[in-house]
Amino acid sequence: MNIKKILVTGATGYKGSVLVPKLLNAGHKVIAFDTQWFGNFLPEHTNLTVVKGSVIDTPSIPLDGVDIIIHLASIANDPCGDLDPKLTWETSALATMQLADRAKREGIKHFIYASSGSVYGIKDEENVTEELSLEPISEYNKTKMVSERVLLSYSDDMVVQIVRPATVCGLSPRQRLDVAVNMLTMQALKNGRITVFGGEQARPNIHIDDITDLYLFLLENPQVTGVYNAGFENITVGEIAAIIKEKIDAEVVVTPSNDPRSYRVNSDKLLATGFKPKKNVRIAIEEMIEAYHAGKLTDEDRWYNLKWMEKEIL
């Protein structure tokens, strides 16, 4: 493997906190750039430089000697994106445009971008493939779509790899408990009760180890270019609750829901590249249960993006 110098934006977030140690273990040098709104849980390492800053201030992002950019930074999820639409567009779209422009000017030849599987909007199709139209609903989804289009326009100048992840689940040093699998598992562990709104809505899921392994796969396979869905389990919220109930003696309470969002994604295009997922929702739940009982996972406000941003940031 060629050792690279890699800039990771959003590096102290949920995915970044798992990805960066994997990059370091592979021998790469990493610049971890993040606002650190939710803290910094990265280990100290001789090959790691942590820089606190906002991608909105694009000139402050250190790019000297950088070979690859892995761009994770954004205002994550729909409710947070709607809190301050101007901040969302500046962080998640405008900053991406400016970073891509800087990358081109400074001769960086490889750009990996974390988009979202929710850019498709609500689809009736059973198999939501990369060829379907993008009809984003929220500010968050819209910024992802615009950023994708901008980055693809640089395909002649650099390797552009765009990932549309499903909802990520599992353990991270910077945990999130506001995503379906993680949230319902914590409800069961803490309260012995799982509240399911509706339950028939489908959600595509991907284990955090698989999505972070995918970024390593992409940086090692620059011939794999373009846009790829990344979600390997399309299951309903009710089915998630049922898996948790197998592991934890918890009551499942189903209440009506006015949330129409039901997403499925097809990841055959990604699987055809040779990438293979190793984990699943069931494993994510088991790992969370084990961590909770070992005292390594606790229910904290900062693990809920919206709650923490309303309280501490905006």
RAJO-V718450 format. One record per residue. N is the residue number from 1. RES is the residue in one letter. SS is DSSP state (H for helix, E for strand, L for the rest). D_LAST is the distance of its C-alpha to the last C-alpha in Angstrom with 1 decimal. Layout:
BEGIN
n=N res=RES ss=SS d_last=D_LAST
n=N res=RES ss=SS d_last=D_LAST
END
This chain:
BEGIN
n=1 res=M ss=L d_last=42.5
n=2 res=N ss=L d_last=41.5
n=3 res=I ss=L d_last=39.0
n=4 res=K ss=L d_last=36.1
n=5 res=K ss=E d_last=33.3
n=6 res=I ss=E d_last=30.2
n=7 res=L ss=E d_last=26.6
n=8 res=V ss=E d_last=24.1
n=9 res=T ss=E d_last=20.6
n=10 res=G ss=L d_last=18.0
n=11 res=A ss=L d_last=20.7
n=12 res=T ss=L d_last=19.0
n=13 res=G ss=L d_last=17.6
n=14 res=Y ss=L d_last=19.6
n=15 res=K ss=L d_last=22.4
n=16 res=G ss=H d_last=22.3
n=17 res=S ss=H d_last=23.0
n=18 res=V ss=H d_last=26.2
n=19 res=L ss=H d_last=27.1
n=20 res=V ss=H d_last=27.1
n=21 res=P ss=H d_last=29.7
n=22 res=K ss=H d_last=31.9
n=23 res=L ss=H d_last=31.9
n=24 res=L ss=H d_last=32.9
n=25 res=N ss=H d_last=35.5
n=26 res=A ss=L d_last=37.0
n=27 res=G ss=L d_last=37.5
n=28 res=H ss=L d_last=34.9
n=29 res=K ss=E d_last=33.0
n=30 res=V ss=E d_last=29.3
n=31 res=I ss=E d_last=26.5
n=32 res=A ss=E d_last=23.2
n=33 res=F ss=E d_last=20.3
n=34 res=D ss=E d_last=16.7
n=35 res=T ss=L d_last=13.4
n=36 res=Q ss=L d_last=14.2
n=37 res=W ss=L d_last=10.7
n=38 res=F ss=L d_last=13.0
n=39 res=G ss=L d_last=15.9
n=40 res=N ss=L d_last=19.1
n=41 res=F ss=L d_last=22.1
n=42 res=L ss=L d_last=24.4
n=43 res=P ss=L d_last=27.9
n=44 res=E ss=L d_last=29.4
n=45 res=H ss=L d_last=31.9
n=46 res=T ss=L d_last=34.1
n=47 res=N ss=L d_last=33.2
n=48 res=L ss=E d_last=29.4
n=49 res=T ss=E d_last=27.3
n=50 res=V ss=E d_last=23.6
n=51 res=V ss=E d_last=21.5
n=52 res=K ss=E d_last=17.9
n=53 res=G ss=L d_last=16.3
n=54 res=S ss=L d_last=14.5
n=55 res=V ss=L d_last=16.8
n=56 res=I ss=L d_last=15.7
n=57 res=D ss=L d_last=17.8
n=58 res=T ss=H d_last=20.8
n=59 res=P ss=H d_last=23.4
n=60 res=S ss=H d_last=22.0
n=61 res=I ss=L d_last=22.7
n=62 res=P ss=L d_last=26.1
n=63 res=L ss=L d_last=28.7
n=64 res=D ss=L d_last=31.9
n=65 res=G ss=L d_last=34.4
n=66 res=V ss=L d_last=32.0
n=67 res=D ss=L d_last=34.1
n=68 res=I ss=E d_last=31.6
n=69 res=I ss=E d_last=27.9
n=70 res=I ss=E d_last=26.2
n=71 res=H ss=E d_last=23.0
n=72 res=L ss=L d_last=20.7
n=73 res=A ss=L d_last=17.3
n=74 res=S ss=L d_last=15.1
n=75 res=I ss=L d_last=12.1
n=76 res=A ss=L d_last=14.3
n=77 res=N ss=L d_last=15.6
n=78 res=D ss=H d_last=15.7
n=79 res=P ss=H d_last=13.2
n=80 res=C ss=H d_last=10.3
n=81 res=G ss=H d_last=11.8
n=82 res=D ss=H d_last=12.0
n=83 res=L ss=H d_last=8.4
n=84 res=D ss=L d_last=8.2
n=85 res=P ss=H d_last=11.9
n=86 res=K ss=H d_last=12.1
n=87 res=L ss=H d_last=9.9
n=88 res=T ss=H d_last=12.0
n=89 res=W ss=H d_last=15.2
n=90 res=E ss=H d_last=14.7
n=91 res=T ss=H d_last=14.0
n=92 res=S ss=H d_last=16.3
n=93 res=A ss=H d_last=19.1
n=94 res=L ss=H d_last=19.4
n=95 res=A ss=H d_last=19.0
n=96 res=T ss=H d_last=21.5
n=97 res=M ss=H d_last=23.9
n=98 res=Q ss=H d_last=23.7
n=99 res=L ss=H d_last=24.2
n=100 res=A ss=H d_last=27.1
n=101 res=D ss=H d_last=28.7
n=102 res=R ss=H d_last=28.4
n=103 res=A ss=H d_last=29.9
n=104 res=K ss=H d_last=32.8
n=105 res=R ss=H d_last=33.5
n=106 res=E ss=L d_last=33.6
n=107 res=G ss=L d_last=35.8
n=108 res=I ss=L d_last=33.7
n=109 res=K ss=L d_last=35.6
n=110 res=H ss=E d_last=33.5
n=111 res=F ss=E d_last=30.1
n=112 res=I ss=E d_last=28.8
n=113 res=Y ss=E d_last=25.8
n=114 res=A ss=E d_last=23.9
n=115 res=S ss=L d_last=23.7
n=116 res=S ss=L d_last=23.6
n=117 res=G ss=H d_last=26.4
n=118 res=S ss=H d_last=24.5
n=119 res=V ss=H d_last=25.3
n=120 res=Y ss=H d_last=28.5
n=121 res=G ss=L d_last=27.1
n=122 res=I ss=L d_last=29.4
n=123 res=K ss=L d_last=32.9
n=124 res=D ss=L d_last=36.2
n=125 res=E ss=L d_last=37.8
n=126 res=E ss=L d_last=38.5
n=127 res=N ss=L d_last=38.2
n=128 res=V ss=L d_last=35.1
n=129 res=T ss=L d_last=36.2
n=130 res=E ss=L d_last=34.8
n=131 res=E ss=L d_last=37.2
n=132 res=L ss=L d_last=35.5
n=133 res=S ss=L d_last=33.5
n=134 res=L ss=L d_last=29.7
n=135 res=E ss=L d_last=28.2
n=136 res=P ss=L d_last=24.5
n=137 res=I ss=L d_last=22.8
n=138 res=S ss=L d_last=19.0
n=139 res=E ss=H d_last=16.8
n=140 res=Y ss=H d_last=16.7
n=141 res=N ss=H d_last=20.5
n=142 res=K ss=H d_last=21.1
n=143 res=T ss=H d_last=19.4
n=144 res=K ss=H d_last=21.6
n=145 res=M ss=H d_last=24.7
n=146 res=V ss=H d_last=24.3
n=147 res=S ss=H d_last=23.7
n=148 res=E ss=H d_last=26.8
n=149 res=R ss=H d_last=28.9
n=150 res=V ss=H d_last=28.0
n=151 res=L ss=H d_last=28.9
n=152 res=L ss=H d_last=32.1
n=153 res=S ss=L d_last=33.2
n=154 res=Y ss=L d_last=33.5
n=155 res=S ss=L d_last=35.8
n=156 res=D ss=L d_last=38.8
n=157 res=D ss=L d_last=37.1
n=158 res=M ss=L d_last=35.8
n=159 res=V ss=E d_last=35.7
n=160 res=V ss=E d_last=32.8
n=161 res=Q ss=E d_last=32.0
n=162 res=I ss=E d_last=29.4
n=163 res=V ss=E d_last=28.6
n=164 res=R ss=E d_last=27.4
n=165 res=P ss=E d_last=26.7
n=166 res=A ss=L d_last=27.0
n=167 res=T ss=E d_last=24.6
n=168 res=V ss=E d_last=24.8
n=169 res=C ss=E d_last=26.0
n=170 res=G ss=L d_last=27.1
n=171 res=L ss=L d_last=26.3
n=172 res=S ss=L d_last=24.2
n=173 res=P ss=L d_last=23.5
n=174 res=R ss=L d_last=19.8
n=175 res=Q ss=L d_last=20.4
n=176 res=R ss=L d_last=18.8
n=177 res=L ss=L d_last=19.8
n=178 res=D ss=L d_last=18.2
n=179 res=V ss=L d_last=21.0
n=180 res=A ss=H d_last=24.2
n=181 res=V ss=H d_last=26.7
n=182 res=N ss=H d_last=24.6
n=183 res=M ss=H d_last=23.1
n=184 res=L ss=H d_last=26.6
n=185 res=T ss=H d_last=28.2
n=186 res=M ss=H d_last=26.0
n=187 res=Q ss=H d_last=26.6
n=188 res=A ss=H d_last=30.3
n=189 res=L ss=H d_last=30.3
n=190 res=K ss=H d_last=28.4
n=191 res=N ss=H d_last=29.6
n=192 res=G ss=L d_last=32.8
n=193 res=R ss=E d_last=31.5
n=194 res=I ss=E d_last=29.9
n=195 res=T ss=E d_last=28.5
n=196 res=V ss=E d_last=29.1
n=197 res=F ss=E d_last=27.9
n=198 res=G ss=L d_last=30.8
n=199 res=G ss=L d_last=31.9
n=200 res=E ss=L d_last=33.7
n=201 res=Q ss=L d_last=30.8
n=202 res=A ss=E d_last=31.5
n=203 res=R ss=E d_last=29.0
n=204 res=P ss=E d_last=30.0
n=205 res=N ss=E d_last=29.2
n=206 res=I ss=E d_last=29.7
n=207 res=H ss=E d_last=29.8
n=208 res=I ss=H d_last=27.5
n=209 res=D ss=H d_last=30.7
n=210 res=D ss=H d_last=32.0
n=211 res=I ss=H d_last=29.1
n=212 res=T ss=H d_last=28.9
n=213 res=D ss=H d_last=32.7
n=214 res=L ss=H d_last=32.5
n=215 res=Y ss=H d_last=30.7
n=216 res=L ss=H d_last=33.4
n=217 res=F ss=H d_last=36.0
n=218 res=L ss=H d_last=34.7
n=219 res=L ss=H d_last=34.7
n=220 res=E ss=H d_last=38.3
n=221 res=N ss=L d_last=39.3
n=222 res=P ss=L d_last=38.5
n=223 res=Q ss=L d_last=41.1
n=224 res=V ss=L d_last=38.8
n=225 res=T ss=L d_last=36.9
n=226 res=G ss=E d_last=35.0
n=227 res=V ss=E d_last=32.8
n=228 res=Y ss=E d_last=33.1
n=229 res=N ss=E d_last=31.9
n=230 res=A ss=E d_last=31.2
n=231 res=G ss=L d_last=31.5
n=232 res=F ss=L d_last=34.6
n=233 res=E ss=E d_last=34.4
n=234 res=N ss=E d_last=33.9
n=235 res=I ss=E d_last=33.9
n=236 res=T ss=E d_last=32.8
n=237 res=V ss=H d_last=30.3
n=238 res=G ss=H d_last=33.4
n=239 res=E ss=H d_last=35.1
n=240 res=I ss=H d_last=32.3
n=241 res=A ss=H d_last=32.6
n=242 res=A ss=H d_last=36.4
n=243 res=I ss=H d_last=36.2
n=244 res=I ss=H d_last=34.0
n=245 res=K ss=H d_last=36.5
n=246 res=E ss=H d_last=39.3
n=247 res=K ss=H d_last=37.7
n=248 res=I ss=L d_last=36.3
n=249 res=D ss=L d_last=38.1
n=250 res=A ss=L d_last=35.4
n=251 res=E ss=E d_last=35.6
n=252 res=V ss=E d_last=34.2
n=253 res=V ss=E d_last=33.1
n=254 res=V ss=E d_last=32.9
n=255 res=T ss=E d_last=31.2
n=256 res=P ss=L d_last=31.0
n=257 res=S ss=L d_last=28.2
n=258 res=N ss=L d_last=27.1
n=259 res=D ss=L d_last=25.5
n=260 res=P ss=L d_last=28.0
n=261 res=R ss=L d_last=26.6
n=262 res=S ss=L d_last=29.5
n=263 res=Y ss=L d_last=29.5
n=264 res=R ss=L d_last=32.4
n=265 res=V ss=L d_last=32.9
n=266 res=N ss=L d_last=36.1
n=267 res=S ss=L d_last=36.2
n=268 res=D ss=H d_last=39.9
n=269 res=K ss=H d_last=39.3
n=270 res=L ss=H d_last=37.4
n=271 res=L ss=H d_last=40.1
n=272 res=A ss=L d_last=42.7
n=273 res=T ss=L d_last=41.5
n=274 res=G ss=L d_last=42.5
n=275 res=F ss=L d_last=39.2
n=276 res=K ss=L d_last=39.5
n=277 res=P ss=L d_last=36.9
n=278 res=K ss=L d_last=37.9
n=279 res=K ss=L d_last=35.7
n=280 res=N ss=L d_last=34.6
n=281 res=V ss=H d_last=32.6
n=282 res=R ss=H d_last=35.2
n=283 res=I ss=H d_last=35.0
n=284 res=A ss=H d_last=31.2
n=285 res=I ss=H d_last=31.7
n=286 res=E ss=H d_last=34.6
n=287 res=E ss=H d_last=32.7
n=288 res=M ss=H d_last=29.7
n=289 res=I ss=H d_last=32.3
n=290 res=E ss=H d_last=34.1
n=291 res=A ss=H d_last=31.0
n=292 res=Y ss=H d_last=30.0
n=293 res=H ss=H d_last=33.5
n=294 res=A ss=L d_last=33.7
n=295 res=G ss=L d_last=30.6
n=296 res=K ss=L d_last=28.7
n=297 res=L ss=L d_last=26.2
n=298 res=T ss=L d_last=24.2
n=299 res=D ss=L d_last=21.7
n=300 res=E ss=L d_last=18.4
n=301 res=D ss=H d_last=14.9
n=302 res=R ss=H d_last=13.8
n=303 res=W ss=H d_last=16.3
n=304 res=Y ss=L d_last=14.3
n=305 res=N ss=H d_last=11.6
n=306 res=L ss=H d_last=10.0
n=307 res=K ss=H d_last=10.5
n=308 res=W ss=H d_last=9.1
n=309 res=M ss=H d_last=5.8
n=310 res=E ss=H d_last=5.5
n=311 res=K ss=H d_last=7.1
n=312 res=E ss=H d_last=6.5
n=313 res=I ss=H d_last=3.8
n=314 res=L ss=L d_last=0.0
END
